[in-house]
Amino acid sequence: MGVSDVVQAFLFALFAVLTTALWAVTMPTYNNLLVPELLPAAAYPPIFPSNGAAPSFLTLAAHFSAYLVANVVDPGVVLVALALGAVYLARAVTSPTRVRLESLLPRLVVAVVLANVTVPVAGAILELAGAVYPVVAGFDGGAWQSWANLTGFGGLKFSWDNGLLAFVLSFALFSLVLLLALAVAARNAMLAVLLVLLPAFSLLWPIPALEPLARRSWMLFGELAFLPVVLVVPLELAVGSPSMLVLVAYLAIALGAPSLINLAGGQLGRLGFPSAGGALTGGIERGLSVATVGLASVARPVTAARRTGGGGGATAARAASSVTRVPLPFTAPLLAAEGIGRGAEAMFRHVKDARLALASRRFGGLDRDHPEPLSELR
């Protein structure tokens, strides 16, 4: 067994251990963090729990919303009515726009009523989405709720058979799963915040300049309510994925669910939800950087040969130090160029030493008595 075989076996064992450690972290992250967040009872809790049940994250938001309606929104109706009156006066003086202004008073009445019944209307939207979600999430008995079902037996086989590639994709999987959990948590927080602000935004609907704020806030609330329905579909399709690349693609699509909704004219893609492409690229880059650091730690003992070894040790040390200066995608061609260059240098040195040795044997006596011919040969 040569030195290259030993180094290859050591690197294979190193990346196998790193891949196993990542999978040991990814599995509980998915099973114990993401899946509990996506359960129907957690994604669509009742706003006002009954029978002494524990309050949900929407309960405090509903009470806060009622407090703002009583103390801010209802007193603000007078200010909005005055603003509409000022608009009527300004438009009546400048141009005949009575036809367009006639719809402002009915809109004011609708806005006042909607601001006072925001919590029941929002609860109805959540109940509608909550009725659809268990049907979608219950497909195949909810097999998506187990990481082992999601990856199948191909995951472990891939992890042990592909070395560096398995480690990089495992890092990308970990990044996607963690960002999925963060996206679901952000969705819950946004629902609570919108439940508090929707009454005030609804009251601003009659004002033409502020109409988009009310319309987009209600659209955003509906999109957030139905987001788990879209997000769980790629997770269900990923069950028993035939390869790790397909699993990474499904998880990237699940993370890109806000962008899919945004393509239909929604607002989710503008709110800072994590990008699927950015998460996948970041996970791969981090995996490659960690792998480069691992290679550097492996090559560090080799570089010590520069101080203690001879020509072969110095050559190996220079090659190792050159390889570990750059990220892994560019390591292979650099390693090949380094090996070819150092090999050619060693070959020329060997040929030169062989010619000198041959000349020394041929003119051995002449070398002692007359050193000039031998020096000329050299």
Secondary structure as UniProt FT lines:
FT   HELIX           3..29
FT   HELIX           30..34
FT   HELIX           35..38
FT   HELIX           40..43
FT   TURN            51..52
FT   TURN            57..58
FT   HELIX           59..68
FT   HELIX           69..73
FT   HELIX           74..94
FT   HELIX           98..101
FT   TURN            102..103
FT   HELIX           104..116
FT   HELIX           118..137
FT   HELIX           139..141
FT   HELIX           143..145
FT   HELIX           147..151
FT   HELIX           154..161
FT   HELIX           164..203
FT   TURN            204..206
FT   HELIX           208..210
FT   HELIX           211..237
FT   TURN            238..240
FT   HELIX           244..255
FT   HELIX           257..263
FT   TURN            264..265
FT   HELIX           268..270
FT   TURN            271..272
FT   HELIX           276..303
FT   HELIX           305..308
FT   HELIX           311..323
FT   TURN            324..325
FT   HELIX           328..330
FT   HELIX           331..362
FT   HELIX           364..369
FT   HELIX           371..377
//
